[in-house]
Amino acid sequence: MKRFKKINGKYIEKIYGQDRLAYAMSDNEDLYDLIAWSERGGYQGSVLYFYDFETGEVYQPFEKKRNVVYSQPEFADGFYYFLQGDYDAKTVVLYRYDPNSVVTPVVTLPMDEVDLYNLRIVGNPVYVISQNEDFRCYYPEAFSFPLEANEAVCFIEDGLVYMEAWFEDGWDDVNDCATDEYNYYHKVRVKDFQGNLIREELGALHQAADGTWWMT
């Protein structure tokens, strides 16, 4: 059995698109939770760890700091990217990370100009987005459009936004149960940056370990 050089008992998760690093969080809080924590006197702060399967090293880009939380990292363009939300500074910073070099800030977003709900990184190259009642992109360009209640954005590629929409047929609303004809399924919708529907087809999106997307 192999061991990493720092054992901290954390559950590690794969970063899609590469095989070298996995990651772990010190807790399960996300950027949106900073708002609730601020109403209870503040948040203790979280730590993001990277685990290197080539060397056994464990990297920690930043020390734990009060009222700071991190997003799930993503791999794109040969680098690792993650978001750092700092409630005291009222900023969200996108960082580019390479274990062989320093952590590099890419863009700083004022916290009052972003929606912290479902704020994350998608795509290759990276886009910083959020999705709530509407879809918003903050970096590398700003655009937004309304979302239907059954829609969720999965990734952005070649100037197009790929999303899933879920559907439910054959549900008995009176008795609140499924009928014999019940069918739950997804459709893939592709929209431009103005929210115009380019195409729609039956299918669900799944990201493979190598980072490619498959329709099922």
Order of alpha helices (4+ residues) and beta strands (2+ residues): beta-beta-alpha-beta-beta-beta-beta-beta-beta-beta-beta-beta-beta-beta-beta-beta-beta-beta-beta-beta
